[in-house]
Amino acid sequence: MDPTLAEMGNHLSDAMKILESGKLESEQGKERRKLSWKDIPGPLQGDGQDVVSILQLVQNLMHGDDDKQGQRRMQYVAEQGHMALLGHSLAAYISVLERERLRKLTTRILSDTTLWLCRLFRYENGSAYYHEDDCEGLVKVCRLVINTHYEDYATEGFTMLSSKHPVIYQSAACRPGLGQHLCSQLGLPLSCLCIVPCNTMFGSLHQMDVALLDKLIRDDRESGKVPLLLIANAGTPGAGHTDKLSRLKELCVQYNMWLHVEGVNLATLALGQVSSAVTAATKCDSMTLTPGPWLGLPAVPAVTLYRHEDPALSLAAGLTSSQPVEKLRALPLWLSLQYLGHDGIVQRIKHASQLSQQLLGHLKTLAPIKTSVGELVFIHLAVSSSGGSVEGYLEGERDILDALNRWLGEQLAQQVPLSGVDVVELEDEGTCVRFSPLMTAAALGTQENDVAALVEKLGEMIPVLSCTLRFRQDFKDEVLQQASLSYIEDLSWPGLGGVRYEPRTTDLDEDKRQHSVEKINSDLLKKLMELDTDLYFSGGPEFCEEKNGIFIGMATEDLDVAELVETIVSIGKDIEESGKLFENMTEVVRRGIQEAELQLQKANEEKLMEEGVFRQIPLVGSVLNWLSPVQASVKGRTFNLAEGCLDSTEPVYSVKAQMNKEASLDSPKSITKRFPGQKLFRRQGAGSDSVSDTSSVNQLEESFRETAEVPQERHVHIVEETALSDQRVPEGHETESVDTLR
């Protein structure tokens, strides 16, 4: 074996180990590189970096922003993936060979790969064009068709198209933006693009309407236009449906048009048993294959297979090239196909097909789920409590269902990441959850247990979605009955809905009122999030137009909507009243201090009248107090901050013992009697999970009282110092006790 090739393979193996290890550069290494930077960037200084250091830098750039190792989600690179990566390294090495040897080698690689693909996918006597962008092959095919229909196009250019405009037909279910991209690359106006609607009355909603297409072609021919090319689907991007390719091929032959087919279902041509609808694709004029995602091969090109007898026109269109380096694009695929072999290729495609059938079989038992099945793609369309069709929903309910399905897809993708599900938007069905194992299973390594986990999660989430949809209107009705709450209508929120607490104060200007609403609802949201409940509380979507709202998430069967709304009102009122108390605290304390000063001065005067003038003289007063002591009692005062007044402390001390005794006998208050472990807002007996073993009723009631009950009055006790003093208060110092209060 060539030592250079062996060394290249070893370097690739070592590089993959470093990149997949997840080990980041040490802090010492970062600091050393940082300190070495001067006028020349650090990586370029000195004699250069070794391979390990450069790969370590790549590793840092790949994963440096990840806070946790578990957050990394990269494509699974198996052995066949390593072969594809090796192909890119080999392509660079082979390109330095002498010209004649390079020509022979690239011709062999290109011819072998083309032959294998044509045999695998039943496309006999075809040629192949390898390209990075999966739309590029179709662009080249369009140029080939234009050169075929307009003989002088190579010399005359666009002037040949001005008299007879070409027309490109594509299904409405094709990839978004595909037709516009073609017109842009070909320099054609958008008027040359004709979008053919899908069936509206008969057949699938995702199949091209053949009868309407026939009428459109005839109309264009009568108006002097040239029907050029038809783009059909063998597996639409959204729902995986296959057009009626046999009938479309007949139309193309009748009107001398080119038929191009693309779609994920073309992968099934490699299987032993193929549906007749997909088998018809082998008769088309060209097709685009994407073996990379089908087989789990990273960085391999897409392939457009085509049939044409004139090599000169193919060269003019860019489908073939005389440059050997261009032919090396097939090298990664050439290596990977040999590594997998026929059995390995078929096994991967068959495995993806079995995953789709496995999921579909389980979903038939879930009533609220609708499915739209192509050859291999499952679409979860809508969830409703009644199981009705999307067309039968009331105004606005379609948006709600889209939001619920979007939430479902995001949750499934997060909780079962190896399933490869994603969210798509379809014109007729709305938001859907797509499971397309042909495009994801090989790369992610999806297995049967991942599909089983997906079904299990669906079984858990469907009842939650149905209950949420059913309780949304109940929640809205309860909120509208409360004068202090306003309902927030946001159809994009996947949950019960949103509310806003509105303060009852009307004497504030608009700015102060807005500040008050923001403060109260912010505190209310924090209080609700601290409650012992399974409900999810949020400030709402990121781009929600309604501000200062509180949004409630998904609901379960045992949810008590009335109690939920009452609790929001109760906590909101407590927060509002507490806010008023603190706002008025400064004024209350000031008036309280003034009243305390007056009462202390009055107490001093009463003492003077009671004890007499002689007892206020220092020496005489001492003798009189020794001969005839005065039994003075302490006269205390309590300062009620809530009412802003001074009261005597005698009732407080006289009933203190009795109050403590009665408090120990009173039972604690609770809004709703609950069983041990029962969380807030759950109705008794509504479901088997209403009572949890992880909490107790005492803890629940105590935590709820802390947030729901009105705060108790706060008191400040002031004890008059004059009754304890035997000396007269000098003039000008009567306010010392008041200063002590401050």
ZAFIDO-507082 format. One record per residue (C-alpha): z, y, x; residue in one letter. Coordinates in steps of 0.25 Angstrom, whole numbers, padded with zeros to 4 digits, always signed. Example, Ala and Ser with C-alpha at 12.3 -4.5 7.8 and 13.67 -1.06 7.14 Angstrom:
+0031-0018+0049a+0029-0004+0055s
This chain:
+0000+0000+0000m-0003+0014+0005d+0010+0020+0011p+0007+0033+0004t+0006+0027-0009l+0019+0019-0007a+0026+0031-0002e+0021+0039-0014m+0027+0029-0024g+0040+0029-0017n+0041+0044-0017h+0038+0044-0032l+0049+0034-0034s+0059+0042-0026d+0055+0055-0033a+0057+0048-0047m+0071+0044-0043k+0075+0058-0039i+0069+0064-0051l+0075+0054-0061e+0089+0054-0054s+0093+0067-0061g+0101+0071-0048k+0100+0086-0046l+0101+0094-0033e+0115+0097-0028s+0121+0110-0028e+0121+0110-0013q+0106+0108-0013g+0103+0119-0022k+0112+0129-0014e+0106+0125-0001r+0092+0128-0007r+0096+0141-0013k+0102+0146+0000l+0089+0142+0008s+0080+0151-0001w+0075+0164+0007k+0062+0170+0006d+0055+0156+0004i+0059+0147-0008p+0069+0137-0005g+0060+0124-0007p+0050+0130+0002l+0059+0133+0014q+0059+0125+0027g+0052+0112+0029d+0051+0109+0014g+0059+0099+0005q+0059+0084+0005d+0054+0076-0006v+0068+0073-0012v+0072+0088-0012s+0059+0092-0019i+0062+0081-0029l+0076+0085-0031q+0071+0099-0034l+0062+0093-0045v+0074+0086-0050q+0082+0098-0051n+0070+0106-0058l+0069+0094-0068m+0084+0093-0072h+0091+0105-0066g+0093+0111-0080d+0099+0099-0086d+0114+0100-0088d+0116+0085-0091k+0109+0073-0086q+0107+0068-0100g+0099+0080-0104q+0087+0075-0096r+0076+0069-0105r+0065+0065-0096m+0053+0055-0099q+0056+0041-0095y+0048+0038-0083v+0046+0023-0082a+0038+0016-0071e+0025+0018-0077q+0029+0033-0077g+0031+0032-0062h+0017+0027-0060m+0012+0039-0068a+0019+0048-0059l+0015+0041-0046l+0000+0043-0051g+0002+0058-0050h+0006+0056-0035s-0005+0047-0032l-0015+0056-0038a-0011+0067-0028a-0012+0057-0017y-0025+0051-0021i-0031+0065-0022s-0031+0066-0007v-0040+0054-0004l-0054+0055+0001e-0064+0059-0010r-0071+0046-0011e-0059+0037-0012r-0053+0047-0022l-0065+0046-0031r-0065+0031-0031k-0050+0031-0034l-0050+0041-0045t-0062+0035-0051t-0055+0021-0051r-0042+0027-0057i-0050+0035-0068l-0059+0023-0072s-0047+0013-0072d-0038+0022-0081t-0049+0025-0091t-0053+0011-0092l-0038+0007-0095w-0036+0017-0105l-0049+0014-0113c-0045+0000-0113r-0031+0002-0117l-0034+0011-0128f-0047+0004-0133r-0056+0016-0129y-0068+0009-0124e-0079+0016-0115n-0071+0028-0114g-0069+0039-0103s-0055+0046-0100a-0051+0060-0097y-0037+0061-0091y-0030+0074-0093h-0015+0080-0093e-0016+0088-0106d-0018+0079-0118d-0027+0090-0124c-0036+0091-0112e-0044+0078-0115g-0048+0083-0129l-0053+0096-0123v-0062+0089-0113k-0067+0080-0125v-0070+0093-0133c-0078+0098-0121r-0086+0085-0120l-0089+0086-0135v-0094+0100-0134i-0103+0097-0122n-0108+0085-0130t-0112+0093-0143h-0116+0106-0136y-0126+0102-0125e-0127+0115-0118d-0112+0118-0119y-0111+0116-0104a-0120+0128-0101t-0120+0136-0113e-0105+0135-0116g-0099+0142-0129f-0112+0148-0133t-0116+0133-0138m-0104+0133-0147l-0107+0146-0154s-0118+0142-0163s-0111+0128-0167k-0096+0129-0166h-0090+0116-0162p-0078+0111-0171v-0067+0102-0167i-0059+0095-0178y-0044+0091-0176q-0034+0085-0186s-0023+0094-0191a-0013+0083-0186a-0018+0085-0171c-0009+0091-0160r-0006+0105-0163p-0015+0115-0155g-0025+0104-0151l-0037+0111-0157g-0033+0125-0152q-0031+0119-0138h-0045+0113-0139l-0052+0126-0143c-0045+0134-0133s-0049+0124-0121q-0063+0123-0126l-0065+0138-0129g-0068+0136-0144l-0063+0145-0155p-0053+0139-0165l-0064+0139-0176s-0069+0126-0169c-0057+0119-0172l-0056+0112-0186c-0042+0106-0190i-0044+0095-0200v-0032+0093-0210p-0025+0080-0212c-0026+0072-0225n-0019+0079-0236t-0020+0070-0248m-0024+0056-0242f-0020+0049-0230g-0010+0054-0219s-0006+0068-0218l-0009+0067-0203h-0023+0061-0203q-0035+0070-0203m-0043+0072-0216d-0056+0065-0213v-0063+0069-0226a-0059+0084-0223l-0064+0082-0209l-0077+0077-0213d-0079+0090-0222k-0075+0099-0211l-0085+0093-0202i-0096+0094-0212r-0093+0108-0215d-0093+0112-0200d-0107+0105-0198r-0112+0113-0209e-0108+0126-0204s-0114+0123-0190g-0102+0119-0182k-0102+0107-0173v-0091+0096-0176p-0086+0093-0162l-0074+0084-0161l-0063+0078-0170l-0049+0076-0165i-0041+0065-0172a-0028+0059-0171n-0023+0045-0168a-0008+0049-0170g-0006+0063-0174t+0004+0071-0165p+0014+0072-0177g+0013+0060-0185a+0005+0050-0177g-0006+0048-0188h-0020+0043-0184t-0032+0049-0190d-0043+0041-0197k-0050+0039-0184l-0061+0030-0189s-0065+0040-0200r-0065+0051-0191l-0074+0044-0181k-0084+0042-0191e-0084+0057-0194l-0086+0060-0180c-0097+0051-0178v-0104+0056-0191q-0103+0071-0186y-0105+0068-0171n-0090+0072-0167m-0081+0068-0156w-0068+0061-0161l-0056+0063-0152h-0043+0055-0155v-0029+0058-0149e-0015+0053-0153g-0003+0045-0150v-0008+0033-0158n-0020+0031-0148l-0009+0023-0139a-0009+0012-0149t-0024+0008-0145l-0017+0001-0133a-0010-0009-0143l-0016-0022-0147g-0015-0018-0162q-0020-0004-0166v-0021+0002-0180s-0036+0004-0184s-0033+0019-0186a-0030+0021-0171v-0041+0010-0166t-0051+0020-0172a-0048+0030-0161a-0055+0021-0151t-0068+0025-0157k-0066+0040-0155c-0073+0048-0144d-0061+0052-0137s-0046+0050-0137m-0034+0056-0129t-0023+0046-0124l-0009+0050-0119t-0004+0038-0112p+0007+0046-0105g+0017+0046-0117p+0012+0033-0122w+0015+0025-0110l+0027+0034-0104g+0018+0039-0092l+0022+0053-0087p+0011+0063-0082a-0001+0054-0086v-0013+0061-0091p-0018+0060-0105a-0032+0053-0107v-0044+0056-0116t-0053+0044-0118l-0067+0048-0122y-0081+0042-0124r-0093+0050-0119h-0106+0046-0113e-0110+0058-0105d-0102+0059-0092p-0108+0073-0089a-0102+0079-0102l-0089+0072-0099s-0089+0079-0086l-0093+0092-0092a-0081+0091-0102a-0071+0088-0091g-0068+0074-0095l-0072+0068-0082t-0071+0074-0068s-0077+0072-0054s-0064+0076-0047q-0057+0064-0042p-0043+0071-0044v-0046+0073-0059e-0047+0058-0060k-0033+0056-0054l-0027+0060-0067r-0028+0046-0072a-0020+0041-0060l-0006+0041-0066p-0011+0034-0078l-0019+0024-0070w-0006+0020-0063l+0002+0020-0075s-0007+0011-0083l-0008+0001-0072q+0007+0001-0071y+0009-0002-0086l-0002-0011-0088g-0008-0015-0102h+0005-0021-0107d+0014-0010-0103g+0005+0000-0110i+0004-0008-0123v+0019-0011-0123q+0022+0004-0122r+0013+0008-0133i+0017-0004-0142k+0032+0000-0139h+0030+0014-0144a+0023+0008-0157s+0035-0001-0159q+0045+0010-0158l+0038+0018-0169s+0037+0006-0178q+0052+0003-0176q+0056+0017-0180l+0047+0017-0192l+0053+0004-0197g+0067+0009-0196h+0063+0022-0203l+0058+0016-0216k+0073+0013-0219t+0076+0028-0219l+0072+0034-0232a+0073+0049-0229p+0063+0048-0217i+0048+0049-0219k+0039+0044-0208t+0024+0047-0204s+0019+0036-0196v+0007+0036-0187g+0004+0024-0178e+0016+0026-0169l+0023+0039-0173v+0034+0041-0183f+0037+0054-0190i+0050+0057-0197h+0046+0067-0207l+0057+0072-0216a+0071+0069-0221v+0075+0072-0235s+0086+0068-0245s+0076+0064-0255s+0066+0057-0247g+0055+0066-0253g+0042+0071-0247s+0041+0083-0239v+0032+0089-0249e+0042+0088-0260g+0053+0096-0253y+0057+0110-0258l+0054+0123-0251e+0062+0124-0238g+0066+0109-0238e+0054+0106-0229r+0060+0115-0218d+0073+0109-0220i+0068+0095-0218l+0060+0100-0206d+0073+0105-0200a+0080+0092-0203l+0069+0084-0197n+0069+0093-0184r+0084+0091-0183w+0082+0076-0185l+0071+0075-0174g+0080+0083-0164e+0092+0074-0166q+0084+0061-0165l+0077+0066-0152a+0091+0070-0146q+0099+0058-0150q+0088+0048-0148v+0080+0054-0137p+0072+0041-0132l+0066+0040-0146s+0057+0052-0143g+0057+0058-0157v+0053+0073-0158d+0051+0083-0169v+0037+0087-0174v+0031+0096-0185e+0021+0090-0195l+0013+0099-0204e+0016+0091-0217d+0029+0084-0214e+0036+0095-0206g+0046+0092-0195t+0046+0077-0191c+0052+0068-0181v+0042+0061-0173r+0044+0047-0166f+0032+0044-0157s+0035+0033-0147p+0021+0033-0141l+0023+0046-0136m+0038+0045-0132t+0043+0031-0131a+0036+0027-0117a+0042+0040-0111a+0056+0039-0117l+0057+0024-0116g+0060+0023-0131t+0065+0009-0135q+0068+0002-0149e+0083+0006-0148n+0079+0021-0147d+0071+0019-0160v+0083+0012-0166a+0092+0024-0161a+0082+0034-0168l+0083+0026-0181v+0098+0026-0180e+0099+0041-0178k+0089+0043-0190l+0098+0035-0199g+0110+0044-0195e+0102+0057-0197m+0094+0055-0209i+0107+0055-0218p+0111+0067-0212v+0098+0074-0214l+0098+0070-0229s+0112+0075-0231c+0109+0088-0224t+0096+0090-0233l+0104+0087-0245r+0116+0096-0242f+0108+0108-0238r+0107+0113-0252q+0122+0110-0255d+0126+0118-0243f+0117+0130-0247k+0123+0130-0261d+0137+0129-0256e+0135+0141-0246v+0128+0150-0257l+0141+0148-0265q+0150+0155-0255q+0149+0170-0255a+0154+0171-0240s+0142+0162-0235l+0127+0164-0234s+0117+0152-0233y+0107+0152-0222i+0094+0146-0225e+0088+0140-0213d+0078+0129-0216l+0077+0125-0201s+0092+0122-0200w+0094+0106-0200p+0107+0106-0207g+0115+0111-0220l+0111+0125-0218g+0117+0138-0213g+0128+0148-0218v+0133+0161-0214r+0147+0167-0218y+0146+0181-0223e+0159+0190-0222p+0164+0196-0235r+0166+0209-0229t+0157+0220-0234t+0162+0232-0228d+0156+0230-0214l+0143+0236-0209d+0131+0226-0206e+0133+0225-0191d+0148+0222-0193k+0145+0212-0204r+0135+0205-0195q+0145+0204-0184h+0155+0199-0194s+0146+0188-0199v+0142+0184-0185e+0157+0183-0181k+0161+0175-0193i+0150+0165-0193n+0151+0163-0178s+0166+0160-0180d+0163+0152-0192l+0153+0143-0185l+0163+0140-0174k+0174+0136-0184k+0164+0127-0191l+0160+0120-0178m+0175+0117-0175e+0177+0110-0188l+0179+0095-0188d+0165+0092-0195t+0152+0085-0192d+0144+0096-0197l+0136+0104-0187y+0138+0120-0187f+0128+0129-0180s+0124+0143-0179g+0110+0139-0183g+0096+0137-0177p+0093+0145-0165e+0082+0154-0171f+0089+0155-0185c+0086+0168-0192e+0100+0168-0199e+0111+0172-0189k+0126+0170-0190n+0124+0157-0198g+0131+0144-0198i+0122+0132-0199f+0127+0118-0203i+0120+0105-0198g+0118+0092-0204m+0126+0086-0215a+0131+0072-0219t+0133+0065-0232e+0148+0068-0233d+0146+0083-0231l+0155+0092-0240d+0146+0104-0241v+0156+0112-0250a+0167+0110-0240e+0158+0114-0229l+0154+0128-0235v+0169+0130-0239e+0174+0128-0225t+0163+0138-0220i+0168+0148-0230v+0182+0146-0227s+0181+0147-0212i+0172+0159-0213g+0182+0166-0222k+0193+0163-0212d+0185+0169-0200i+0182+0181-0208e+0196+0184-0212e+0201+0182-0198s+0190+0191-0193g+0195+0202-0203k+0209+0200-0198l+0206+0202-0184f+0197+0214-0187e+0209+0221-0194n+0219+0217-0184m+0219+0230-0176t+0221+0238-0188e+0232+0229-0194v+0240+0229-0181v+0239+0244-0179r+0245+0246-0193r+0255+0236-0191g+0260+0242-0179i+0261+0256-0186q+0269+0249-0197e+0278+0242-0187a+0281+0256-0180e+0285+0262-0193l+0294+0250-0197q+0301+0250-0183l+0304+0265-0184q+0309+0263-0198k+0318+0252-0193a+0324+0261-0182n+0327+0271-0192e+0334+0261-0201e+0342+0256-0190k+0346+0270-0186l+0351+0272-0201m+0358+0259-0201e+0366+0260-0188e+0368+0274-0188g+0366+0285-0177v+0378+0282-0168f+0373+0268-0165r+0360+0274-0160q+0368+0282-0149i+0368+0273-0136p+0383+0273-0133l+0389+0275-0147v+0379+0265-0152g+0384+0254-0142s+0398+0256-0146v+0396+0256-0161l+0387+0243-0159n+0399+0237-0151w+0409+0241-0161l+0401+0238-0174s+0388+0230-0171p+0377+0231-0180v+0370+0218-0185q+0356+0221-0185a+0345+0211-0189s+0331+0210-0184v+0321+0216-0193k+0307+0209-0190g+0293+0212-0195r+0281+0203-0196t+0267+0210-0194f+0257+0203-0203n+0243+0205-0196l+0235+0200-0208a+0242+0210-0218e+0245+0221-0207g+0260+0223-0212c+0274+0221-0206l+0283+0212-0214d+0298+0208-0212s+0300+0195-0204t+0312+0191-0212e+0304+0183-0222p+0297+0176-0210v+0310+0172-0204y+0317+0168-0217s+0306+0158-0222v+0301+0153-0208k+0309+0140-0209a+0305+0138-0223q+0290+0140-0220m+0290+0130-0209n+0297+0120-0218k+0287+0122-0229e+0275+0122-0219a+0279+0108-0214s+0279+0103-0229l+0265+0109-0233d+0253+0101-0232s+0241+0107-0224p+0230+0113-0231k+0216+0107-0231s+0204+0111-0238i+0199+0096-0240t+0207+0083-0239k+0201+0075-0228r+0203+0061-0223f+0206+0058-0209p+0194+0060-0200g+0185+0067-0211q+0178+0079-0206k+0176+0092-0213l+0165+0094-0224f+0165+0079-0227r+0166+0074-0241r+0175+0062-0243q+0168+0049-0246g+0154+0055-0244a+0151+0046-0233g+0156+0035-0224s+0158+0044-0212d+0166+0055-0220s+0179+0051-0213v+0180+0050-0198s+0190+0043-0189d+0190+0053-0178t+0199+0064-0185s+0210+0066-0194s+0213+0074-0207v+0224+0082-0201n+0215+0087-0189q+0204+0091-0199l+0213+0099-0208e+0220+0106-0197e+0207+0110-0190s+0201+0114-0203f+0213+0123-0207r+0212+0130-0193e+0198+0135-0197t+0199+0136-0212a+0213+0142-0216e+0216+0157-0215v+0223+0161-0203p+0238+0163-0205q+0244+0177-0204e+0248+0182-0190r+0262+0189-0189h+0268+0198-0178v+0283+0199-0179h+0290+0212-0175i+0305+0213-0174v+0311+0226-0174e+0319+0229-0162e+0327+0240-0167t+0337+0230-0174a+0340+0224-0160l+0342+0236-0153s+0356+0244-0152d+0349+0256-0146q+0342+0267-0153r+0327+0268-0150v+0324+0280-0142p+0315+0290-0148e+0300+0288-0144g+0302+0273-0142h+0302+0268-0156e+0289+0261-0154t+0293+0252-0143e+0293+0240-0152s+0280+0244-0158v+0274+0244-0144d+0280+0230-0142t+0273+0226-0155l+0260+0230-0149r
